[in-house]
Amino acid sequence: MPQVYPALSAEQKKELSDIALRIVAPGKGILAADESVGSMAKRLSQIGVENTEENRRQYRQVLFSADGRIKKCIGGVIFFHETLYQKGDDGVPFVRTIQDKGIVVGIKVDKGVVALAGTDGETTTQGLDGLSERCAQYKKDGADFAKWRCVLKISDHTPSPLAILENANVLARYASICQQNGIVPIVEPEILPDGDHDLKRCQYVTEKVLAAVYKALSDHHVYLEGTLLKPNMVTPGHACPFKYTPEEIAMATVSALRRTVPPAVPGVTFLSGGQSEDEASINLNAINRCPLPRPWALTFSYGRALQASALSAWRGQRDNESAATEEFIKRAEVNGLAAQGKYEGGGEDAGAAGQSLYIANHAY
Amino acid sequence: MFSLEDSVCAAMHSRKKAGSLEMLSQYNAAVSLGFAASISPSSSEINPMRKASIKSFMDYPHCQGRIEPGPKPHDFASMGEFIVFLGAAARVIPTPKMRWRPLQQSRFVSSHWLTVQSHLLRPRLFPESPSPIENCNFKVNMTAQALTSDQKKDLTEIVKRLIAPGKGVLVLDESLCTMTKRFSCIGIENTEENRRCFRQLFVTTDNEISNYIGGVVLSHETFYQKCDDGRPFPDVLKTKNTVVGIKVDRGVVPLAGTNNETTTQGLDGLAERCAQYKKDGADFAKWRCVLKIREDTPSPLAIWENANVLGRYASVCQQNGLVPFIVPDILSEGSHNLKQSQFIVEKVFASVFKALNDHHIFLEGTVLQPNMVMPGYNCCQKYCLEEIAIATITAFRNTVPPAVPGVALMSGGQSEEDSTMLLNALNKCSLPKSWILTFSYGQPLQISAAKIWGGKDCNVKMAQQEYLKRAKALSLASEGKYCPPTSSRVSHTSESLFISVYISNNPNMKP
């Protein structure tokens, strides 16, 4: 029992910690551009664009060609496997374009959810097979952090103890393997907003899930200073009849984190989970203005909430590219301010920013 | 943790495969299912269903004539039957006359502690009922609030008065045998009167003490003792705005099948005891669990069991308006180095906080009372203050959620000066801390005063001055502002101070 078999050397720990701190530096967050082929199909079909590899490349190019303004507000970009090996029109690999802006490159490494037999539609996430070799290769190819998404849902009988235990465990295994290969693991235990549960219920479940996650990380000897957490904000279910203010959401979220996330964790990068662009920024802002003391950075790791406006401005047309990129930069800057509690606007924007991006039972 | 369903299925199967299930793990499963399923019933209701089950429980063949002290595991044909029996027992709300303990070390049955709201065990008690396994209706109410907002508010108010920058806790709850050792050092007899006079010394110190001491932990005996003027000790402390605490555990007991490891008992009737202490002036409680570091300890069982019993105790305290001090004491006996100690502390704390979460403890209404991360007494390597501070705070940063308002460290047998210097170093350490780091000291606050007192009334005032002095020093240390006096035994006041291995304070090495 007292045998300490160090999982990481001091140099490895320092490298991981430095990467994590760069990603969540003050005012910076993450662009999640790691939608799978299936998810991209849904996105592109909304704007009437065919889901081909070339179209996906062009779309990501719209985002990655943003100018130096995003250096201040984007600390990391999560890639999908395909995108990691794609190049821009100028022949420069996307990885290098992003790295040249001083932004850390990340890679989604999970292989999607699979059913847990004997449960009420609950899942775990697969992708551990050969993960070590894949991480080593991704590290060589420029990635410094990774992401793995587990999914839980709230209903009368869920999340069940098995679902919580299994997902916490698989997240810890993934985190352990990543760290062995010099990659910072982003731990994502997403609790879906589907359902009619209220804010209290979501807070309760979030606390139980996060407690299990951090126990599993401890059991697997994961170096917390070299990880990031990507949780849901604590929100009521989409079908909940009660409305809550951003301040209530912020209090519930920060309380839940304070009760479960050890201070060693450098940053919490929230997922947007189907909130509109506006909502996601306003809530993040309220979280950063919450009076409760918080020892971790509280920032964003948004996919839809950073891209929706850009996507609808682009519509697959070359001519719209710079306008679309502008939309993205705008949202990135807004969220950069929100991550410091300095965002003053919000609410008045109509159009894409105000639209709910909720997709029932969302899978990437 | 086993689910109720798993355990009963195992019980059913074990009837066919006798001995294929390891006894201890099944016992643990039964205990843990008891813990997991506990819901506090109102003790005044015993509905007809339960009356019937009480009756048939008493008719259960292995039970007859064996309510006190109760059947043992080997009385049953198989472990499975035993588990079913435990489950049946768990369905019963014993009346006060029916206090029984099925196992000598069982703590899980107390007067109205446990009800398992399940119909799974019915077939054993009511053979005519349909088999319920497929119709298992075991529902956990996931949204039941353990505490109301008012209760939570009260607990946080108490914590604010108790633990503040510059304020810590005086521990005055030493057991009888510890007091024998202490009194023999100053040459007086360990009588109840002497203990009363000794504690009175601290309780009646000048009001200035309340700037440095936010709370005092008393043992049951001291809690009900009075000063010379007839006022009960808790009342005197309250006039000084000091929060009164009470030790509620009943000491350690062995964990069978381990290498001399222990758990802590005291859960029986704990709710009533807490309610009474609260009425009589207590606002916080203390419960100490003990773990040792050796080749093969702490074992997973010891860690889990002690974490769990801390979770139970904390839950009962909060229900009765007492702030629970969580004390997972990892002893410094042994030859482990600082790294090993830090490793163990992190594992233990991770378990403790998981257990607190499982038991729905309101973290903002608790205080953690840990030891500092230290090398073992017999470790040959020397460490400076900064190394100890960094190891300690890193361990806490890795495991203690920010919602915990304060960490009140134990002195763990260190000398007066060393324990003050260490607390100071911790508060000066540059690592960010999310909780107040203060002291919960016994001997370092008492020892000099005790020597000056020597059992004589005429020395009381001087002894109290000495106590005040130490308390003030610790108050400064808890803000990182302590400067050791140049004339003390400590040779210099520079940042780095080597702590020679606590040979002078090692109880094993005292003459």
Contacts between the chains, C-beta under 8 A, distances in Angstrom:
chain1	res1	chain2	res2	distance
A	1	B	293	7.8
A	1	B	295	7.8
A	1	B	296	6.0
A	1	B	297	6.0
A	1	B	298	5.9
A	1	B	299	6.5
A	1	B	300	8.0
A	1	B	344	7.2
A	2	B	293	5.3
A	2	B	294	7.3
A	2	B	295	7.2
A	2	B	336	5.4
A	2	B	340	4.7
A	2	B	343	7.1
A	2	B	344	5.9
A	3	B	340	8.0
A	4	B	339	5.7
A	4	B	340	5.4
A	4	B	343	4.5
A	157	B	139	7.8
A	161	B	1	7.5
A	161	B	3	6.9
A	200	B	143	6.7
A	201	B	142	7.5
A	201	B	143	5.4
A	204	B	142	6.5
A	204	B	143	6.0
A	205	B	142	7.2
A	207	B	357	6.8
A	208	B	357	6.9
A	211	B	353	7.3
A	211	B	354	5.9
A	211	B	357	3.8
A	211	B	358	7.6
A	212	B	354	7.5
A	214	B	350	7.3
A	214	B	353	7.9
A	214	B	354	8.0
A	215	B	350	5.7
A	215	B	351	7.5
A	215	B	353	7.9
A	215	B	354	4.2
A	218	B	346	6.7
A	218	B	347	6.9
A	218	B	350	3.6
A	218	B	398	7.6
A	218	B	399	7.0
A	219	B	350	7.4
A	224	B	398	5.6
A	255	B	403	7.4
A	258	B	401	6.2
A	258	B	402	4.6
A	258	B	403	4.1
A	259	B	357	7.5
A	259	B	363	5.2
A	259	B	364	8.0
A	259	B	401	5.3
A	259	B	403	4.2
A	260	B	357	7.0
A	260	B	401	5.7
A	261	B	401	6.5
A	261	B	402	7.7
A	262	B	397	6.2
A	262	B	398	5.5
A	262	B	399	5.6
A	262	B	400	6.5
A	262	B	401	6.1
A	263	B	397	4.7
A	263	B	400	7.6
A	263	B	402	5.7
A	263	B	432	6.7
A	263	B	433	7.7
A	263	B	434	4.6
A	264	B	394	7.5
A	264	B	397	4.3
A	264	B	398	4.6
A	293	B	402	6.5
A	293	B	434	6.7
A	294	B	402	7.0
A	295	B	402	5.5
A	295	B	432	6.0
A	295	B	434	4.6
